[in-house]
Amino acid sequence: MRCLESDGTVGWQLLLQIDSEMVNANMMWGDGGRLYLMIHETDLLRNNFDHVIGIIQS
């Protein structure tokens, strides 16, 4: 998944997606949603994980 910047350029990349799972992992994001960790492509190329952002979809 790639996300557009406000100026229409691509800049963010999906780093990790974690789904809610109550049976084995006992993790719930909101009301059964997902947790997305996003990283800017330039940071990913530099192996710089200082600016990773998290988004919860529920």
Secondary structure, DSSP 8 states (H G I E B T S, - for coil): -EEE-TTS-EEEEEEEEEE-B-SSS-B--TTT-EEEEEEEHHHHHTT--TT-EEEEE-
